[in-house]
Amino acid sequence: MSSQKFDVMGMTCSACSAHVDKSVRKLPGVKEVNVNLLANNMTVEYDPAAVDENAIIKAVQDGGYDAVVHQKQSSAGKGKERPVDTAKAEIDSMKRRLIVSFLFSVPLFYISMGHMMGWPLPDFFHGNGNAITFAFTQFLLVLPVAIVNEKYFRVGFKTLFKGSPNMDSLIAIGSTAAIVYGVYAIYKIGYGLGHGDMALVSQYSMDLYFESAAMILTLITLGKFFEARAKGKTSEAITKLVDLAPKTALVERSGQEVEIPVEEVLPGDVVIVKPGQTVPVDGVVLEGQSAVDESALTGESIPVEKQPGDKVTGASINKSGYFKMQATKVGDDTALSQIIRLVEEASSSKAPIAKMADKVSGVFVPIVIAVALIATIGWLLAGQSFEFALSIGISVLVISCPCALGLATPTAIMVGTGKGAENGILIKSAEALEVAHSIGTVVLDKTGTITEGKPRVTDLVCAAGVSEEQLLTVAASLEKPSEHPLAEAIVAGAKERGIEPAPTTGFTATAGQGISGRMDGALYYAGNRRLMEAQSIPAGSFAKEEERLAQEGKTPLYFASQEKVLGLIAVADTVKPTSAAAIAELDAMGIDVVMLTGDNKRTAAAIQKQLGIKKVIAEVMPQDKEKEVRALQEGGRKVAMVGDGINDAPALARADVGIAIGAGTDVAIESADIVLMKSDLLDVVTAIQLSKSTIRNIKENLFWALFYNSIGIPLATGVFFNSFGWKLNPMFGAAAMSMSSVCVVSNALRLKLFKPKFHKNQQLKATEAVVETHTIIETTEEKGETAMKKTMMIEGMMCAHCSGRVEKALNAIDGVTAKVDLEAKTAHIQLSKEVSDETLKNAVTEAGYEVVGLE
């Protein structure tokens, strides 16, 4: 069996991709077909002895579309750009069609309906004597609209004749019926004028339905344009992934450093990676050491220390040191290439969403055609004139025109996506909005999704007699010149508290242990417990604190003078303020929440305990994330994946709905179906609720569209003519059809009133819990004394300067360590000795603020 990829042109909806699939699958020797509507391509597995590429392309062309063999990526990367160019060309074409359609449809509608609305029209359009001018002008205006939208007729009739009519068939039949009847009416007008039959002229002047044909084509094209534009952006994901890999690599050959294209790197080559460079291929470190940022591949926010013998992965970034590595996997074997392949496969294997309107139209079109034919033949057999019978048949087709049915879904989708944008939720496809309502499981990435995505100082544990300011001054001064991955977090933490680093001399780094330097002639150390042991500095009770912090998933660092440990500073990737609230909301909606992370089990367990997540899967690589999502799907669940990193791209593509955090990577955003611009997990809840409201609205629209047809078609067939003399004039059928469209659009506009509903008590409780973990600072006495904690509620603080003054006033009191939370209007106070409440209150009052409570 052989497998070949094809680029397919002309697909605009899920019915198109389904028809391409059906056309190719019928060929002998074809085993499997995967059509990717988003990327405009198709992968076919077939027996070369029974069928070839040309036969497959011909099958696609016979179905009304076009296909070419996909060109593999060249060294310049041109091959990968093809899907984006194809999508852009299709959007540009759709835009031109839309402009031309509106340009001619608006004056056509004005001329045809102006006399009924009392609008001013030139005299040469008025009266029976000008009937030919009136009719022929409309005919000339409808022609450009029909010609520019010829695809509906070409595809619609082709699929109809092949026995698989779709929405294009409905559009083509309805438009053609209206145009043909209009041309027939022109001839009747000409006949009436030639024979002086003004009654005939007047009758057929009112029986022109060119505006119906034009508006059908224009409105449908408008909906297709928005769909094509959203789809076009999605197809850029693969290109973004390819661009991650560096184009060149620095290799050592014959004792010389040579820069070569990354495609020419061979397994076994010695590759040199300098600070700030991207690792070009997968390999093993031979010499040197560094901290490598692997967040793009593993989701781990803290860079990983690499030493000789450690594995490094292509597309990771060398943050600090210089090292040499031996290439082990190159080209298509690298981890990045595998991620690219997974994204392509997951996108292709995702089943097209069956549109409800397409399902209905699959039965509706043949029934309407059959009814129109039966009614026409029946009235002829009953002895009525050909004009009467033809009028009946045309009335059936006109009143059954698919305008309302075709607008039912896209109008609700457009309003729903617009409402999502108002809430900072970008929904990139109608399919995503439709399927999100049935989500049963939400899979959350940890780093950058549940958490902030960057390390921050979370805990300060000071020795007796050492203040928070002293500890942070020493820490920031030592870490400022350091290249350690956690140095930035500590320096930033000191800066937030207004602490400036002191000048440091004699800076020295000890591999695997830490750093040292001198301030004002005194020697200080920063690092792990091994550094303390190497310098014979007793850890004392700090060893227990270190273990406690590590158990919480944090990274504790020792800071010491030559004589003793000054304190511990813990650094961790902190939870976002709304993450707990969002998880509680999803749980209240009956949706299972699963956390999927490349982080270690201890860190994952700490987050799980903090947020109350029922299921956590840790230490997973990108391939495993995709497998976990697939396993949930195979269990019969509709799965939404929420992530922000490149490593999440395969899982985002595999999920029924991929949701990207707006602050994440471009690749995650392009691979996803929904983007949360505010990077707030509560927007996941909003997106699902919006989807439910939209689907409910679509069902209402479809009901009214079909309800109108169920009443209008019997009337159009003339079943009440013999009994009551009721015969539907095609003009009134067109007017009724237009009214049904107005009703559908009006109903869709109700979605503008949508507002998300949250369980406020759960949200408040969850958010407060997160804030508390951010603001606790512990001061531990070496003798084991227990510090007293108090929380003060303060009114009057308006900005960071206010909170800074309050903090300074409280910390000036002997034995007091305080941290002010401006958002919560509270001060968290640690007392190392007895201090009266009155003293604390007076300090804040004298600073110009009001104390409203002290616990």
TORRO-680291 format. One record per residue (C-alpha): y, x, z. Coordinates in pm, whole numbers, padded with zeros to 5 digits, always signed. Layout:
YXZ;...
END
This chain:
+00000+00000+00000;+00356+00117-00077;+00682+00024+00092;+01014+00010-00092;+01364-00085+00012;+01596-00281-00222;+01968-00360-00204;+02016-00734-00268;+02346-00874-00398;+02473-01231-00380;+02323-01355-00050;+02570-01557+00160;+02362-01766+00403;+02024-01786+00570;+01902-02023+00296;+01973-01747+00043;+01770-01487+00232;+01489-01739+00279;+01484-01811-00095;+01477-01439-00182;+01189-01397+00062;+01003-01691-00094;+01061-01567-00452;+00924-01218-00383;+00642-01330-00155;+00492-01535-00440;+00422-01222-00644;+00058-01103-00652;+00006-00785-00452;+00301-00839-00216;+00183-00814+00144;+00503-00830+00349;+00871-00906+00279;+01158-00849+00524;+01500-00964+00400;+01801-00839+00598;+02092-01075+00534;+02334-00869+00743;+02272-00540+00559;+02214-00705+00218;+01879-00535+00171;+01508-00611+00159;+01196-00412+00244;+00880-00499+00052;+00527-00380+00128;+00314-00416-00184;+00010-00294-00382;+00137-00069-00668;-00173-00154-00872;-00081-00525-00876;+00301-00525-00887;+00584-00277-00948;+00952-00244-00856;+01073-00403-01180;+00864-00714-01118;+01010-00746-00768;+01367-00710-00900;+01297-00971-01170;+01165-01214-00907;+01492-01178-00713;+01695-01226-01030;+01492-01535-01125;+01580-01675-00783;+01951-01652-00867;+02037-01319-00703;+02037-00952-00804;+01859-00644-00666;+01837-00268-00719;+01616-00001-00566;+01786+00136-00253;+01914+00493-00296;+01820+00725-00013;+02097+00909+00171;+02224+01224+00006;+02362+01523+00191;+02709+01380+00141;+02599+01060+00304;+02687+00849+00000;+02364+00658+00006;+02433+00512+00346;+02772+00385+00244;+02628+00151-00019;+02567-00152+00209;+02926-00136+00338;+03067-00111-00018;+02849-00401-00134;+02961-00619+00154;+03327-00530+00097;+03300-00610-00275;+03145-00947-00189;+03422-01031+00059;+03691-00931-00192;+03524-01149-00457;+03505-01443-00217;+03872-01399-00128;+03975-01409-00495;+03766-01723-00549;+03928-01886-00246;+04283-01806-00361;+04217-01940-00712;+04047-02251-00571;+04341-02340-00345;+04592-02253-00617;+04453-02525-00844;+04305-02771-00590;+04633-02840-00407;+04832-02956-00716;+04523-03143-00841;+04497-03334-00515;+04871-03407-00521;+04862-03544-00875;+04545-03751-00827;+04636-03905-00491;+05017-03896-00508;+05060-04246-00652;+04839-04389-00374;+05037-04210-00103;+05380-04292-00246;+05454-03927-00320;+05706-03852-00598;+05549-03770-00937;+05708-03701-01279;+05748-04009-01500;+05500-03878-01760;+05218-03928-01503;+05304-04296-01445;+05183-04606-01630;+04894-04683-01861;+05076-04532-02156;+05055-04188-01988;+04694-04227-01869;+04559-03953-02097;+04824-03707-01970;+04741-03807-01611;+04364-03766-01663;+04361-03460-01888;+04596-03266-01655;+04348-03317-01371;+04064-03203-01596;+04251-02880-01683;+04320-02816-01312;+03957-02861-01207;+03820-02626-01473;+03944-02297-01311;+03803-02409-00973;+03464-02483-01132;+03463-02161-01334;+03560-01931-01046;+03286-02091-00830;+03022-02084-01102;+02776-01924-00862;+02716-02260-00689;+02615-02413-01022;+02407-02116-01136;+02214-02077-00809;+02213-02447-00722;+02059-02566-01047;+01822-02269-01070;+01680-02336-00723;+01669-02708-00799;+01465-02654-01115;+01229-02424-00925;+01160-02695-00668;+01343-02543-00368;+01694-02697-00359;+01942-02568-00099;+02303-02629-00004;+02416-02474-00335;+02213-02743-00511;+02392-03018-00320;+02730-02864-00402;+02640-02823-00769;+02505-03176-00811;+02795-03343-00631;+03061-03144-00817;+02894-03182-01154;+02851-03557-01106;+03220-03599-01024;+03333-03384-01322;+03096-03552-01571;+03205-03896-01461;+03570-03787-01488;+03515-03664-01846;+03342-03993-01927;+03643-04178-01782;+03880-03978-02008;+03686-04097-02312;+03700-04456-02188;+04078-04424-02135;+04115-04289-02491;+03908-04579-02623;+04116-04831-02429;+04444-04687-02556;+04313-04683-02912;+04205-05048-02896;+04490-05178-02683;+04260-05258-02390;+04503-05185-02102;+04265-05332-01844;+04006-05069-01940;+04271-04798-01929;+04385-04908-01582;+04027-04928-01453;+03927-04579-01560;+04259-04421-01464;+04154-04502-01109;+03800-04370-01169;+03883-03999-01195;+03704-03782-00939;+03815-03435-01043;+03989-03384-00707;+03660-03457-00525;+03480-03186-00722;+03761-02934-00662;+03789-03000-00287;+03412-02976-00238;+03406-02632-00400;+03721-02512-00221;+03624-02617+00131;+03271-02481+00101;+03409-02150-00031;+03645-02131+00268;+03349-02153+00509;+03149-01900+00307;+03445-01658+00312;+03457-01648+00692;+03080-01600+00708;+03092-01315+00454;+03376-01142+00638;+03185-01146+00969;+02866-01032+00799;+03044-00744+00622;+03150-00580+00949;+02797-00589+01085;+02659-00383+00797;+02858-00076+00905;+02625+00002+01199;+02395+00239+01010;+02689+00436+00870;+02831+00476+01222;+02496+00608+01345;+02471+00858+01061;+02822+00985+01132;+02721+01078+01488;+02513+01371+01374;+02708+01691+01302;+02723+01793+00936;+02663+02165+01004;+02471+02388+01246;+02527+02747+01360;+02194+02932+01329;+02087+03291+01390;+01928+03452+01086;+01863+03824+01039;+02072+03894+01348;+02375+03713+01205;+02538+03381+01298;+02533+03162+00987;+02681+02813+00951;+02458+02594+00732;+02428+02220+00650;+02227+02046+00921;+01975+01934+00654;+01877+02300+00603;+01781+02364+00968;+01407+02431+00993;+01171+02395+01289;+01169+02728+01473;+01527+02823+01381;+01742+02962+01662;+02052+02740+01688;+02368+02844+01872;+02566+02572+02055;+02912+02654+02187;+03116+02457+02447;+03245+02126+02310;+03004+02122+02016;+02747+01854+01935;+02381+01960+01947;+02271+01937+01581;+01891+01887+01621;+01627+01841+01890;+01501+02160+02055;+01442+02377+02362;+01696+02603+02538;+01609+02974+02494;+01896+03137+02683;+02219+03038+02856;+02295+02732+03062;+02527+02437+03037;+02592+02075+03127;+02503+01845+02836;+02635+01491+02799;+02335+01281+02692;+02498+00943+02753;+02483+00865+02381;+02103+00875+02394;+01989+00810+02752;+02272+00607+02901;+02302+00856+03189;+02675+00887+03261;+02657+01220+03447;+02599+01527+03223;+02265+01701+03275;+02236+02071+03367;+02032+02262+03107;+01857+02595+03163;+01606+02801+02960;+01296+02589+02893;+01479+02254+02911;+01475+02015+02615;+01800+01919+02440;+01849+01630+02201;+02046+01610+01878;+02378+01417+01898;+02423+01506+02268;+02741+01701+02352;+02760+02046+02512;+03023+02001+02784;+03064+02351+02922;+02846+02661+02874;+02717+02855+02573;+02343+02848+02495;+02085+02922+02229;+01808+02679+02145;+01500+02671+01926;+01483+02377+01685;+01168+02170+01732;+01249+01844+01549;+01478+01825+01246;+01572+01573+00976;+01399+01236+01011;+01206+01351+01320;+01508+01380+01553;+01572+01121+01823;+01891+01008+01648;+01707+00953+01318;+01445+00749+01501;+01721+00535+01654;+01867+00481+01306;+01525+00377+01177;+01473+00140+01470;+01809-00027+01411;+01717-00083+01044;+01370-00215+01125;+01485-00438+01408;+01759-00587+01188;+01515-00648+00902;+01244-00805+01115;+01479-01050+01284;+01382-01393+01145;+01670-01572+00967;+01807-01858+01170;+01714-02187+01002;+02036-02383+00964;+01999-02747+01063;+02205-02855+00761;+01979-02657+00528;+01671-02820+00679;+01821-03164+00631;+01944-03088+00279;+01597-02967+00180;+01480-03327+00218;+01814-03495+00159;+01882-03361-00193;+01561-03471-00363;+01583-03810-00191;+01942-03864-00308;+01856-03759-00666;+01556-03989-00666;+01762-04279-00528;+02035-04226-00792;+01776-04222-01076;+01586-04523-00944;+01909-04722-00897;+02032-04636-01249;+01701-04723-01417;+01658-05032-01202;+01992-05184-01304;+01924-05103-01670;+01590-05286-01645;+01769-05572-01471;+01981-05618-01782;+02305-05459-01672;+02516-05248-01910;+02478-04873-01937;+02829-04829-01788;+02734-05043-01488;+02408-04854-01429;+02571-04513-01475;+02850-04613-01238;+02587-04704-00977;+02411-04369-01018;+02736-04173-01000;+02846-04373-00693;+02526-04272-00516;+02583-03906-00598;+02954-03915-00509;+02914-04093-00177;+02621-03864-00097;+02835-03562-00178;+02750-03281+00065;+03107-03220+00177;+03065-03366+00527;+02714-03225+00557;+02834-02885+00439;+03134-02886+00673;+02939-03002+00979;+02822-02651+01072;+03097-02415+00944;+03389-02611+01092;+03235-02614+01439;+03143-02247+01398;+03497-02155+01294;+03657-02338+01585;+03395-02199+01825;+03450-01841+01712;+03827-01890+01731;+03796-02018+02087;+03577-01720+02167;+03846-01485+02036;+04100-01653+02265;+03873-01560+02556;+03826-01201+02436;+03482-01272+02287;+03437-01167+01924;+03144-01353+01767;+03050-01178+01444;+02816-01431+01286;+02735-01800+01289;+02373-01711+01364;+02473-01543+01691;+02677-01841+01806;+02394-02078+01718;+02110-01893+01888;+02301-01797+02204;+02267-02152+02341;+01890-02110+02376;+01894-01772+02556;+01641-01763+02839;+01664-01395+02936;+01962-01160+02948;+01880-00788+02944;+02159-00570+03086;+02210-00199+03030;+02334-00027+03348;+02571+00253+03254;+02901+00122+03118;+02779-00237+03124;+02702-00323+03486;+02880-00008+03605;+03209+00155+03506;+03032+00423+03299;+03198+00725+03459;+03146+00895+03798;+03392+00830+04078;+03425+00936+04441;+03256+00670+04653;+03216+00823+05001;+03389+01083+05217;+03199+01209+05522;+03424+01440+05726;+03337+01679+06008;+03501+01644+06349;+03864+01752+06334;+03872+01747+05952;+04087+01478+05794;+04024+01308+05462;+04329+01487+05319;+04204+01830+05427;+03857+01772+05281;+03993+01646+04950;+04244+01932+04927;+03966+02190+04961;+03740+01997+04722;+04001+01944+04450;+04123+02305+04474;+03770+02441+04425;+03671+02192+04155;+03986+02209+03939;+03889+02535+03763;+03521+02439+03764;+03323+02326+03459;+03081+02127+03676;+03023+01773+03542;+03132+01613+03872;+03448+01823+03907;+03661+01576+03709;+03563+01288+03939;+03658+01479+04254;+03990+01603+04111;+04069+01249+03993;+03976+01106+04336;+04218+01346+04506;+04493+01264+04256;+04453+00890+04325;+04532+00966+04691;+04834+01181+04602;+04664+01510+04694;+04752+01812+04483;+04505+02106+04454;+04609+02436+04613;+04603+02768+04421;+04255+02924+04417;+04156+03286+04360;+03824+03467+04335;+03653+03170+04171;+03277+03230+04140;+02996+03005+04010;+02638+03041+04135;+02385+02891+03892;+02192+02599+04037;+02384+02608+04368;+02759+02565+04334;+03090+02747+04342;+03318+02940+04579;+03683+03047+04589;+03964+03161+04817;+04264+02961+04935;+04527+03134+05147;+04283+03422+05188;+04005+03204+05334;+03673+03166+05152;+03540+02813+05078;+03218+02683+04922;+03126+02372+04719;+02775+02279+04606;+02433+02157+04716;+02233+02226+05032;+02076+02533+04874;+02420+02694+04862;+02472+02618+05232;+02134+02772+05316;+02206+03078+05100;+02533+03133+05289;+02367+03061+05628;+02596+02766+05694;+02413+02505+05909;+02408+02156+05758;+02353+01989+06096;+02381+01610+06095;+02514+01620+05738;+02154+01658+05615;+02084+01298+05721;+02406+01178+05557;+02309+01361+05240;+01971+01186+05237;+02131+00845+05300;+02377+00888+05014;+02105+01009+04780;+01893+00705+04866;+02189+00490+04758;+02179+00652+04415;+02482+00874+04475;+02527+01249+04423;+02641+01416+04750;+02822+01754+04743;+02879+01987+05039;+03217+02149+05106;+03235+02427+05365;+03433+02716+05504;+03259+03041+05596;+03184+02905+05944;+03092+02537+05903;+03050+02235+05676;+03381+02052+05636;+03227+01740+05491;+03036+01563+05215;+03181+01393+04909;+02955+01148+04726;+03006+01075+04358;+02845+00788+04166;+02890+00554+03874;+03041+00250+04052;+02964-00117+03983;+03229-00320+03799;+03407-00578+04017;+03275-00881+03823;+02916-00765+03762;+02774-00931+04073;+02955-01256+03993;+02824-01258+03636;+02464-01200+03747;+02497-01481+04003;+02633-01714+03733;+02349-01636+03493;+02099-01696+03771;+02266-02033+03850;+02229-02129+03481;+01854-02067+03502;+01869-01750+03291;+01653-01453+03393;+01840-01122+03433;+01669-00788+03363;+01837-00448+03411;+01719-00184+03164;+01837+00173+03216;+01763+00532+03126;+01874+00631+03478;+01636+00741+03753;+01446+00488+03965;+01635+00565+04286;+01977+00496+04131;+01844+00183+03960;+01696+00055+04288;+02032+00104+04462;+02210-00106+04198;+01932-00367+04213;+01970-00404+04590;+02348-00421+04567;+02353-00695+04299;+02034-00886+04375;+01876-00837+04033;+01516-00960+04031;+01373-00728+03765;+01469-00366+03692;+01312-00124+03443;+01430+00235+03489;+01380+00572+03317;+01341+00421+02970;+01428+00596+02646;+01595+00412+02353;+01262+00342+02185;+01132+00189+02509;+01439-00033+02545;+01366-00183+02205;+00998-00227+02302;+01091-00402+02628;+01313-00649+02444;+01038-00711+02189;+00784-00769+02469;+01009-01036+02622;+01042-01202+02282;+00666-01197+02229;+00640-01381+02561;+00824-01672+02401;+01171-01597+02541;+01501-01597+02354;+01656-01266+02457;+02018-01147+02472;+02075-00772+02511;+02403-00650+02663;+02487-00281+02617;+02754-00028+02531;+02586+00296+02421;+02431+00438+02107;+02102+00435+02295;+02131+00054+02318;+02167+00006+01939;+01794-00050+01863;+01762-00300+02148;+02085-00476+02044;+01951-00511+01692;+01607-00628+01810;+01740-00894+02049;+01797-01251+01936;+02161-01194+02030;+02307-00845+02074;+02615-00836+02299;+02828-00519+02310;+03080-00421+02575;+03417-00367+02403;+03481-00035+02576;+03148+00100+02447;+03068+00305+02140;+03149+00193+01786;+02780+00197+01702;+02690-00046+01981;+02975-00273+01875;+02873-00267+01509;+02503-00325+01592;+02579-00624+01812;+02635-00988+01720;+02892-01051+01994;+03155-00809+02133;+03314-00855+02477;+03663-00707+02433;+03745-00717+02805;+03422-00535+02899;+03366-00810+03157;+03012-00938+03216;+03147-01281+03309;+03224-01315+02938;+02847-01318+02874;+02839-01644+03071;+03139-01774+02876;+02975-01685+02542;+02653-01873+02629;+02846-02179+02751;+03060-02171+02436;+02744-02157+02225;+02601-02462+02402;+02924-02659+02341;+02933-02554+01976;+02571-02652+01908;+02630-02988+02071;+02934-03034+01846;+02736-02937+01534;+02468-03195+01616;+02738-03461+01658;+02889-03360+01322;+02552-03379+01149;+02484-03717+01305;+02810-03865+01175;+02766-03706+00831;+02416-03851+00798;+02514-04183+00960;+02785-04224+00696;+02532-04153+00420;+02275-04391+00566;+02532-04674+00538;+02706-04560+00220;+02399-04497+00000;+02256-04853+00022;+02601-04989-00059;+02637-04749-00354;+02297-04847-00499;+02419-05206-00528;+02158-05367-00301;+02425-05618-00187;+02557-05695-00539;+02339-05997-00617;+02379-06148-00270;+02744-06080-00193;+02883-05930-00514;+02946-05601-00332;+02958-05305-00568;+03096-04973-00450;+03364-04835-00676;+03310-04456-00707;+03676-04410-00610;+03613-04573-00273;+03294-04371-00241;+03500-04052-00285;+03759-04180-00037;+03485-04258+00215;+03336-03915+00160;+03677-03760+00229;+03714-03966+00547;+03377-03850+00670;+03495-03491+00623;+03812-03565+00823;+03599-03710+01105;+03375-03402+01109;+03671-03162+01119;+03848-03367+01388;+03536-03365+01602;+03504-02988+01560;+03864-02942+01676;+03766-03084+02015;+03609-02745+02083;+03963-02613+02131;+03953-02785+02472;+03657-02570+02582;+03688-02392+02919;+03414-02190+03092;+03278-02331+03417;+03205-02087+03698;+03062-02137+04045;+03376-02011+04221;+03220-01957+04563;+02945-01740+04417;+03199-01546+04214;+03425-01477+04513;+03139-01374+04737;+02989-01141+04478;+03321-00978+04392;+03410-00917+04756;+03077-00743+04810;+03151-00503+04525;+03504-00428+04652;+03371-00351+04998;+03135-00086+04865;+03424+00076+04684;+03647+00102+04990;+03420+00211+05272;+03490+00568+05389;+03276+00702+05668;+03384+00964+05922;+03088+01111+06106;+03124+01324+06418;+02894+01624+06434;+02803+01527+06790;+02670+01197+06662;+02947+00975+06798;+02978+00637+06628;+03316+00568+06468;+03477+00226+06515;+03568+00031+06200;+03847-00225+06169;+03988-00430+05883;+04359-00519+05878;+04503-00798+05659;+04855-00716+05537;+05117-00921+05352;+05406-00784+05145;+05234-00506+04950;+05328-00537+04581;+05243-00206+04415;+05071+00131+04457;+05380+00271+04632;+05352-00004+04896;+04983+00065+04963;+05062+00439+04976;+05329+00387+05246;+05096+00171+05457;+04815+00425+05420;+05045+00712+05518;+05175+00524+05823;+04825+00449+05952;+04684+00797+05883;+04976+00950+06076;+04823+00804+06395;+04597+01053+06572;+04229+00956+06539;+04289+00714+06251;+04151+00739+05897;+04262+00449+05676;+04212+00339+05317;+04426+00057+05175;+04296-00188+04913;+04605-00325+04734;+04411-00594+04547;+04248-00736+04859;+04567-00684+05070;+04359-00509+05336;+04338-00174+05512;+03995-00039+05613;+04040+00168+05930;+03809+00425+06091;+03878+00523+06454;+03738+00849+06586;+03890+00774+06928;+04041+00476+07112;+04359+00340+06949;+04511+00008+07053;+04556-00278+06806;+04924-00288+06898;+04970+00074+06790;+04807+00002+06454;+05016-00313+06395;+05341-00142+06493;+05280+00141+06245;+05246-00107+05957;+05537-00325+06075;+05768-00022+06101;+05669+00068+05742;+05816-00270+05637;+05508-00491+05602;+05354-00784+05791;+05015-00775+05965;+04848-01117+05942;+04510-01028+06090;+04303-00748+06246;+03925-00759+06284;
END
